[in-house]
Amino acid sequence: MITNHLQTNSLILYKNRPGRIINVGKKLEIELDDGRTLSVRPKDVTLLHPGPCASLSQLTPPEGDEETAWELLAGETTTLAELAELAYGAYTPATAWAAWELVKDGLYFSGTPEAIEGHTAVTVQKKQAERAAKAAETQTWQDFVARLEENCYDAEVDGRYLQEIAAVALGQQGKSRVLRQLKQAETPENAHALLLRTGYWDETVNPYPARLGVNLAPPAMSLPPLPDEPRRDLTHLPAWAIDDEGNVDPDDAISWDDGRIWIHIADVAALIPPDSAADREARGRSANLYLPEQTIAMLPAAATQTLGLGLNDVSPALSIGIDLTPEGEIAHV
């Protein structure tokens, strides 16, 4: 049993490190395992063995049977001295320190030198499973980092780590354990570059809209039918739109009519009056967003389908006729 008598050459515990008392007074002068000497209060140390412990170098791990000692003490409370005797056959400074390291390890035992609890078999099995899972996770992480250093990845196991990098590249989070491990600044640019180098992303993945908080959802409000209103019929004129072949939202075109040039502009106001929900949404977006991979319209898709010039047999338009002189001067609008 450990007594509370602190004396010279006693083995003590100080901030989870072994030490020995080299002088007893109002304060204790102690030596730590790294060679330092300190002056501390008696209440700052815990007695592990009364000694004599002439040198901390004597605390070499002894041969013992820790598992048998645990089986005998499972579910019971014991002392450090009794644990040392059961596990190592004697209670000495070396076995006291070895027994305390068993307690500190936490698998079979836990507690204080005066009250050590022997864990039950169920608790030990649970702790062993947790440690095995942690070791497996550590190995998985180390393997992943090694692959990244070779600019490659395993699609079956690395996805959860790569998603963290993607979140940084998209501006969704600012910290990355992966980039820290690789000693790279935790920036969206570095994250993007890493994903490209590994091939997890290719050049078609565009992180900038998400990074800038751009709204990629198309407008979804419903629109009324076109109003029945009188219009001048210009369907007899051929009209040309200067757009690429894949254009899906033609909104202006021109016609020529014997000295008069017509400029036709899709009449959006016919379907979307000022201050309507669709108008406010369009003003908030300012313009169609043309990205390399897609176009996000500022108007509902139904507006384009109804108002796009040439998409239907008849398209409502605001048409401006400009009469030109033979010299190309504007004579009348």
Secondary structure, DSSP 8 states (H G I E B T S, - for coil): ---S---TT-EEEETTEEEEEEEESSSEEEEETTS-EEEE-GGG-EEEE-S----GGG-------HHHHHHHHTT-EE-HHHHHHHHHSS--HHHHHHHHHHHHH-SSEEEETTEEEE--HHHHHHHHHHHHHHHHHHHHHHHHHHHHHTT---TTTSHHHHHHHHHHHTTS-S--HHHHHTT----HHHHHHHHHHHTSS-TT---HHHHTT---S-----------------TTS--B----TT-S---EEEEEETTEEEEEEE-GGGTS-TTSHHHHHHHHH-S-EE-SS-EE-SS-HHHHHHHSTTTSSS--EEEEEEEE-TTS-EEE-
